[in-house]
Amino acid sequence: MTDRVLILVADDDPDILELITFGLRRAGYETLEASDGAHALELAADHDPDLAVLDVMMPLMDGCEVTRRLRAAATTKEMPILLLTALAEESAAERGLAAGADAYMKKPFSPRLLAERVDALVAGRNGDRKG
């Protein structure tokens, strides 16, 4: 059993993707990166991440649909999911919560606050279930 937590990060903006992964790695997490929803699903199936951070608006498949599919898969149905949304996309984030996401944050966001939110979701998962 490893102490390292693996986070799947999906965002179609390369600068935001880099910002998120840099902040999470600095906070001690390992990351997998995807630039669209379809690739995010492939990575989730191949690597069984502990948590997903998904942009709502992505090509090929949006974050809400990725969330629905992750919730439908046996290996990822209980994985915490955090959606990221631009202020104008708040209704999309609400649809994502209805699809099964655990939380959402608005863009722009502080990398420190994002890491704190991820910490809380990971702690909640570890507190609710045993390894």
C-alpha positions as CSV (number, residue, x, y, z in Angstrom):
1,M,0.0,0.0,0.0
2,T,1.4,3.4,-1.0
3,D,1.0,6.7,0.8
4,R,1.0,8.5,-2.5
5,V,-2.4,9.6,-3.8
6,L,-3.0,9.6,-7.5
7,I,-5.1,12.4,-8.9
8,L,-6.5,12.5,-12.4
9,V,-6.6,16.0,-13.8
10,A,-8.4,16.9,-17.0
11,D,-8.6,20.3,-18.6
12,D,-8.3,21.4,-22.2
13,D,-6.4,24.6,-21.4
14,P,-2.7,23.6,-21.2
15,D,-1.8,26.5,-18.9
16,I,-4.5,25.6,-16.4
17,L,-3.6,21.9,-16.7
18,E,0.0,22.8,-15.9
19,L,-1.0,25.1,-13.0
20,I,-3.2,22.4,-11.4
21,T,-0.7,19.6,-11.8
22,F,2.2,21.8,-10.5
23,G,0.2,22.7,-7.4
24,L,-1.0,19.2,-6.7
25,R,2.5,17.7,-7.1
26,R,3.9,20.4,-4.8
27,A,1.3,19.4,-2.3
28,G,2.6,15.8,-2.5
29,Y,0.2,14.2,-4.9
30,E,1.0,12.2,-8.1
31,T,-1.0,13.3,-11.2
32,L,-2.2,11.9,-14.5
33,E,-3.1,14.5,-17.1
34,A,-5.7,14.5,-19.8
35,S,-6.7,17.3,-22.2
36,D,-10.2,16.0,-23.0
37,G,-12.9,13.9,-21.4
38,A,-12.3,10.8,-23.5
39,H,-8.7,10.6,-22.5
40,A,-9.6,11.2,-18.9
41,L,-11.8,8.1,-19.0
42,E,-9.1,6.0,-20.5
43,L,-6.6,7.1,-17.8
44,A,-9.2,6.4,-15.1
45,A,-9.7,2.9,-16.5
46,D,-6.0,2.2,-16.8
47,H,-4.7,3.7,-13.5
48,D,-7.5,3.6,-11.0
49,P,-6.9,7.1,-9.6
50,D,-7.9,8.1,-6.0
51,L,-9.6,11.4,-7.1
52,A,-10.5,13.3,-10.3
53,V,-10.3,17.0,-10.9
54,L,-12.3,17.7,-14.1
55,D,-12.9,20.8,-16.1
56,V,-16.6,21.1,-17.0
57,M,-16.1,22.3,-20.6
58,M,-13.8,20.0,-22.5
59,P,-13.7,18.7,-26.1
60,L,-14.9,15.2,-27.0
61,M,-16.7,14.8,-23.7
62,D,-17.5,17.4,-21.0
63,G,-16.8,17.0,-17.3
64,C,-20.5,16.2,-16.5
65,E,-20.5,13.2,-18.9
66,V,-17.1,12.0,-17.6
67,T,-18.6,12.2,-14.1
68,R,-21.6,10.1,-15.1
69,R,-19.4,7.5,-16.7
70,L,-17.0,7.4,-13.8
71,R,-20.0,6.9,-11.4
72,A,-21.3,4.1,-13.7
73,A,-18.0,2.1,-13.6
74,A,-17.4,-0.3,-10.8
75,T,-13.8,0.7,-10.2
76,T,-14.4,4.5,-10.1
77,K,-18.0,4.7,-8.8
78,E,-16.9,5.9,-5.3
79,M,-13.9,8.0,-6.4
80,P,-14.2,11.7,-5.3
81,I,-14.7,14.1,-8.2
82,L,-14.1,17.8,-8.1
83,L,-15.3,19.9,-11.1
84,L,-13.8,23.2,-12.2
85,T,-16.0,25.7,-13.9
86,A,-15.8,29.3,-15.2
87,L,-18.3,31.6,-13.5
88,A,-20.6,31.6,-16.5
89,E,-20.7,27.8,-16.4
90,E,-22.1,27.5,-12.9
91,S,-25.3,25.8,-14.1
92,A,-23.1,23.2,-15.8
93,A,-21.3,22.6,-12.5
94,E,-24.7,22.1,-10.9
95,R,-25.5,19.5,-13.6
96,G,-22.2,17.9,-12.7
97,L,-23.1,17.7,-9.1
98,A,-26.4,16.1,-10.1
99,A,-24.4,13.6,-12.2
100,G,-22.5,12.6,-9.1
101,A,-19.6,15.0,-8.6
102,D,-18.7,15.7,-5.0
103,A,-17.7,19.3,-5.2
104,Y,-16.9,22.1,-7.6
105,M,-14.7,25.2,-7.7
106,K,-15.0,28.3,-9.8
107,K,-12.3,29.5,-12.1
108,P,-10.1,31.4,-11.6
109,F,-9.0,29.6,-8.5
110,S,-6.1,29.7,-6.1
111,P,-3.8,26.6,-6.5
112,R,-3.4,26.6,-2.7
113,L,-7.2,26.5,-2.2
114,L,-7.5,23.8,-4.8
115,A,-5.0,21.6,-3.0
116,E,-6.9,22.2,0.3
117,R,-10.1,21.1,-1.3
118,V,-8.4,18.0,-2.7
119,D,-7.0,17.3,0.8
120,A,-10.5,17.5,2.2
121,L,-11.9,15.2,-0.4
122,V,-9.1,12.7,0.1
123,A,-9.5,12.8,3.9
124,G,-13.2,12.3,3.5
125,R,-12.7,9.3,1.3
126,N,-10.1,7.8,3.7
127,G,-12.3,8.4,6.6
128,D,-15.4,6.8,5.0
129,R,-13.7,3.7,3.6
130,K,-10.8,1.5,4.5
131,G,-8.0,1.0,2.1
